[in-house]
Structure formats: C-alpha cells, structure tokens
Amino acid sequence: MKFSALVDSPQISTGRSAAGAVATAAAPVRRDMRPPSDRQGVCMAVLDPTLTIRQATQDFFRNFATPDETGADVLAGAPSDSSTTAPDVCGRDFRELVHPSVRQPLMRQFERLLSGRCDRFSAHVVALRSEGDAFTGNLTATAVSGYAPDPAAVLVLMRPGQQAEGDAVVAPRKKLLSEIDARILEGIAAGLSTIPLASRLYLSRQGVEYHVTGLLRKLKVPNRAALVSRAYAMGVLTVGTWPPRVVEGFIK
C-alpha cells in the first residue's frame, strides 16, 4: 500500500508534515473516538528515513518517554513556543527502543522497507520502556511515499502485548556472562558437545563442564537444551543469526 497522498514531498517541506497527514488519515482510530475498552494500547509514531522518531501519539509517549514527559498531543507537530519541548523520545533512534535480541532481524525488515523491496511488514517484537523494563508486542511498519521513489517517512504502529515478568526477558544493560561463558553458550546453542567445545576454547573437559554447570545455575535450568531455550527467551542469544551469537550487552 502506497501512502503518496499523505505527504507533499520526500522532504516533507511544503507545510504539511507526514505526521499531521497521517493523523488526519488515522482520525477514525484516534483515542477520543475509540470505544472505552480500546482507548489504550496502540502506539503510533512517524520515523524519518534514518529511523529517527519525529512525531508520535500519546500512547507511544506513555510507553517510551520518561514519566514526566508523556502528555503530548496526538501526533503533535514541533511546538511553536520555544519554551515548550517535545517528549524526550522524539529525536531518538527507534533502534534504541527495541531489545537487542530482536534488533538485527527487525533492522533487516526496515532495510527492505526503505529500499523499496516491500511496502509494509509486520513483526513480533520485544520493546523497552524508558525505565528499562521489557514487553512484547506486534509491530507494523508502512512506507509513506512522496514524489521520489524512496520513502519519505515510515509509519509505525505497535500494539503492546504481554508484560515481560521476572527474568523472562533481561534488560540489555545487565552484564550476565563472562567472555568464556558467552562462547560456551554459543557452542552449546550450535550443537557442540563437551569435547569439541574444550578443543575450540583451549579448555579441559572438566573446565567446560564447570562453566556449563555455572550457566545452568545462573539461568536456573536443569539441562543444556533448557539452557539454550532459556537464553533465547531472555534475549541473551540473538534471534535470526547463525551460528548463534550472544548479544554483546550481556557480556561483562
């Protein structure tokens, strides 16, 4: 689906922003027009081609802006009063709002969108609120086209789902593993047994077993299969890559 009618130019420079046009087009689903049971949840944001957040709805700000900066109007433009500032999430890279475990495959989807190989895509994501807690959701991104062939903007809709509780998803800043633990976890996820792992990492068989036991205890699982499953569920292992790789943010 092309949205060329929603913007006036690829640079959005003739007086109507992509966000303002999208707000008009999206009027039937604005918060004040939805039934009470559906007034929370759907977050909408407009990104420029570098995936920088330019404008967004209050539901988006509620999830991603700092708590004292969530009261902006739905898809409001830049404030004319210099004493008024947009919520701090405006101007941030959208990548920063996505958990590292799903960031790489999601960015590949955005690359296809921005290169014109698709008009829209949908994906299941793990997102990060301003406080660092994680939640799952469904994201749909649509290219907004101007007169040029490349998209002028990207309209992102995200419907938050389940809150990630406990350690089901770990915040990306938590240093969980040593370098050797990370390499052992990657090897186990790739299907290597103890002896090949020991040879690859220049460890004794007992040394590998010692680190594996520590990993099982740290992730609170009973065996290697559960260790790999838990690591993916926590976002420690990157989704969509082979051979498996531990997300750098988890390595001490």
PyMOL commands that set and color helices and strands:
alter all, ss='L'
color gray80, all
select helices_A, chain A and resi 4-6+18-25+27-29+31-33+36-38+58-64+67-69+94-97+100-114+179-189+194-201+205-219+224-234+248-250
alter helices_A, ss='H'
color red, helices_A
select strands_A, chain A and resi 43-47+53-56+120-128+134-145+151-163
alter strands_A, ss='S'
color yellow, strands_A
deselect
rebuild
show_as cartoon
